[in-house]
């Protein structure tokens, strides 16, 4: 077995790195491939906004007969470390056949690269942008993942735990359908909060309207980090790149921004789920993948509620009730029948209890792991 650092300017190396999951999940009906251009861009140092301030390396494991059997990405996110006063690497895009020695060799290469850069810990799975889902799946393997949320085989968590990683956070995803409405008290609270606090939820009808809201989204995301840890503020390039991804598949009616006197103070985002189309097209846009994906965007009955935040001075004042009530109205008025409420941290026990009380079944669990190096 050999471990090699891949050359991200070599098309053959990049293709092998991107193709490996298709081999590993060949017999798995749940795994959803990423959109191929987005996956390829993560390895493009010339165009991906991450590389303006940070760096990453990509390793692959090969069997004795030179067949790819594993891969891993290791990220040195300098802006994350500056914001959180840490020296931590991320691991991401980890995939491996059921071979612990291959997993161990991949992580040893990751540890070595991180140490050379002066980093003293590694955590993950954690990706390049906030749009990349967090963690390693530990419960809910029988369910298809929401768009962009990691899926892995059941032996992965055992491998990283054998390598000395320990859990530092757990995030849960829940399922809800049209039969489970928000309690009446939520709409009553939302109405009272709107009247008392003067809060307004902006509505968007088209992508042009949504494009104009991008500066507000950046202000909101960065503002919502105040008093929190574990993330980093977005740059102009990063927000532009994320905006282009969001605009590609967003339903503008499901993007909610909470304002006070025209100042953005909170947000809640949901997106149509196109996982079925990605499975059928294997993530490719051409020659006809783009058409199948566009049809799925207009016909899917699933949405992913993924992305929420309120700036510090407005937390605990009822803004969350206003946002969720507005989202519920939009969902019920449309064609959507089922939703994944994606990755709520178990540390947010109050929200967990509230969500459970009106019929949300938290049926998937992801864990983020860390270890010193």
N, C-alpha and C positions, 0 to 999 in steps of 0.2 A: 504493500500500500504506500502511496505517495501523497503528500500535500503540496499543492502548488498555488502560488498567488497568480490569479488570472490577470492578463493584460486587457484592460477595459477598452483599449483601442483596437484590439484584435477581434474581428467579427466572429471568428470561430470560437474563441474563448467565451465571448459574451453569449453566443447561442447555446453553448454547452451549459453555462450557468443557468440560463433561463429555461432550458428544456428539462433539466433534471427533475423538477417536481412532477412533470407529466409521466415520467417513468415510475416515480415512487407512488403516485396516486392513481396509477392506471386502473386498478380494480376498485377504487373507492368512488362511491356514487355521490358523496357529500361535498368533496373538495371543489372549490370554485377557482379557476385560474384568474389571475389578474388581467386587466386590459393590457395587451402586449406592448403598445407604445409607452404606457406609463411605467411598466416594469423595466423596459429597455432604458428609459430615460434616467432611472435611478443609478445606472452605471455610466452615465454620460457626464464627464467632468466639465465639458464645455458649455452645457446648457442647463443643467440642474442647479437651482438656486442654492442648494445646500453647500456646494463646493466653493461658493464665493467666500465663505468664512471658515469652512470646516473641511474635514477629509474623511475618507473611508478606504477600506481595503477589502478584497473579495478573495476567499480561498476556496479551493475545491479538493476533495479527496478522490483518489483514483485507486481502483483495485490493481492486483498484480498483472491483470491482462489489459490495463489502461482504460477500464470502463469507469465513468463518473459514478460515485456512490455517495457523495455528500458535498455540502456547500455551506458557507457561512459568510456573512458580511459583518465587519467591525467598523463602528463609526466613532470618530472623535469629534463630537459636536461642541466646538469651542464656545459658542454663544450660550449653550445650555450650562456648561461648566462655569462660565463667568457669572451667569444669572443666579446659579445655585451655590456658588462658591465650592465647587467640587472638582475632582479630577477623575471623572468616570467615563468609561467607554460604554457604548451600546453594542449588543449583538442583535442581529436581525437576519431575516431570510435564511434561517437555519433549516436545513433539510438533510436527512440522512436515512439510508436504508437501516434495517434492524441489525446494526453492528456497533456495539458500544466502543470498540477500539477505534473505529473511524470517527465517531463523535468526539472521543477524547483527543485524537490527533488534531481535529479541526479546532477545538477549543484551545489546545496548547499553542497552536499557531496564532490564534486570536489573542491569547494572553501575552505572547511574546511581542506582537506588534504594538499592543497597547502599552506595555512596559517601556518600550523604546521611546514612546512619546510622552513619558512621564506620568502616565495615568496609573492609578492605584486600585481601581475597582472596575467591575464590569457588570452591567445589568441588561435585562431584556426579557423577551424580545421587545424592542422599541426601535421605531423607524426614523425616516428622514424628516417627516412633516407630521403635524397633528392629524392629517387625514389618514395616516397609517395606523391601523388598529394596534392595540397593545396586547402583550402577553402571550402565554402559551395555553392552549386549550387543555383543561383538566376535567371538565364535565360537559356532556352534551355532544359527544362524538357522533351520535346518531342523527344529529340535525345539520342541515345545510347552514353554513355561516352567512351572516349578513354581508352585503357588499363591502369589501375592504377589510373585513375582520379576519384575523388569523384562524387557520384551521391546521391541525397537525394530527399525527397518529398517536395512539395512546401510550406508546413507549417513550415518547420524547421527554415528558416530565421526569420520568425515572432516570433517564440518562443525565440530565442536568443536575438532578439532586445527588446522584453518585459522584458527580464532579465537584461537589462542595458548594453548589448554589443553594441559597435559602430564599424562601418566599418573603417578599417585602410588601406586596400589595395584591389584592384580589379584586377583580372587576366582574360584575355579573351582567348578563343580558337577559331581558325578559320578553315574553310574547304576550300580545293582546290582540283581540279582534273586536269586530263591531258590536258583539253581544255584551262587551264589558265597557260601559260608558263611565266617564268620570262622575263621581258622586255629585249630587245637586249642590252640595255645600261648596264645591270648588268654583262653580259658576257664580254662586252668591258672594264668595270671598273675592273672586276676580272683579266683580262689579263694584264692590265696596272699595277695593284697593284702587281701581281706576278712578273712581270719584274722589277719593281722599288724597291720593298721591299725584293725581294728574298724569297717570301713565297711559301711553298710547302704543298700540302695536301697529307698526307700519305693514301695509299689504302690497304685494307685488304681483302684477298680472303677466308681465312678460320679461324676457331675458334682458331687454334694454333697461327696464326699470331696475332689475337686479344688478346689472353692471354698475349703475350709478351708486348703488349702496355699498360697493366694495370698500371704499375708504372707511365707512362706518364699521364694517365687519372687522377691519384691521384694528381700529381704535378700540372696539369692544373686546376683541380677543386679548390684545395686550393689556387693556385695562382690567380684564377679569383675572389676570395673573397676580395682581396685587394681593399680598398676604398669603400666597400659595407657593408651593414648591413643586418641582418635578417637570416643569416645562420651561420654555424660553420665549421671549418676545419675537414676533415675526418681523423680518425685514421687508422692504418694499418689493424686492424680487420674489421673496417667498410668498407674500400675499397675492401677487400677480399670478404666480404659477398655480397656487391653490385655487384662486378665483377661476382660472381657465378650466381647471378640472371640475369645479362645482358647476359652472355654467353649462358644461357639456351635457350633464345628465340631471340637473336640478329641475324640479317643478317649482317655479317661482312662488306659487301659492303656499308652499310648505316651508318657506324661509321666513322666519319671524324675527323682527327686531323691535325691541322695547325701547321707547324714548320717553324722555321727560323734558318738556319745553324744547323739543327738537334735538335734544342731546341723547345719543344712544347710550342706554344703560344696561341692556341685557339682550340675549339672543337665544333662539331655539331653532335648530335646523332638522329637517327631515328630507329624505330623498327616495325616489322610486327605486325599488330593488331590481337590478337587471341580472341577478346571478344566474337565472335559468338561461338567458341568452349567452352569457359568458361561457357556461358549460358547453353549450351547443356549438359555439364558434371557436372554442379553445382560446378565447381572448383575442383573436385576430380580427382586425377591421376589414381586411381585404381577402378575397375580392367582394364578398357579400356580407361579411360579418357586421359591417356598419348598419346595413339595412335591417338585419334581424334585431340588433340592439335598439335601433330607433323604434321598431315596432313594439319591442318589450317595454320601452319607456312610456309608450302611449297606452299599453294594455295591461301591464302588471297590476295585480291586486295587493302587492306587498309594498310597504315602505319601511325604511330604516330611520328611526328617530335617533340621530347621532350628532351631538354637538350642542352644548348648552353652557351658558355662563352669565353671570350678573356681576357688575363692578362692585367693589367692596362696600361702598357706602350705601348701596341699595339692597344688600343681602338681608334676608330675614324680614322684609317689609311686604311680602306678598307678590313680588314680581313673578316668581315661578308659577304661582297659580294663574296669573293673567296669561302667561305664555302658553301653558299647557291647555288652558281653556280655549284659547284662540286656535291652537293646533287641532284640538279635538273637533272644533266646529268646521275647520277646513277639511279634515279627513272625512267626517261624516257627510259633508256636502259633495264629496267626490266619489270615485269608483273604488277607493281602497277599502279592503276588508280585513287585512291583517297587518300587524306591525311588529318589528323588532325594536325594543327599547334597548339601545346598545350601550354596553360597558359602563355601568354605574358602579363606582367604587364602594366596597363594603364599609369603608370608613364613613360613608354618608348614610348612616343607619336610619336617620329620620326620613330621608327620601325613600329608602328601601321599604320602610314600614308603610309609608303613604302609598307607594306604588302597589304593594302587595294587597292593600286594603280594598282596592277596586279592581281586583281580578287579574293583575299581571303575574304570570308564572315565570319566575326567574329560573330558566332552564339551561343556561350555559354559564360556565365559569372559566375565566382566564386568570392565570397567575403571572406576575412579574417577579423574576428571580434576580438575585445579586450575589456576588462573592468578591472578596478582596483578591488582588493579584500581586 
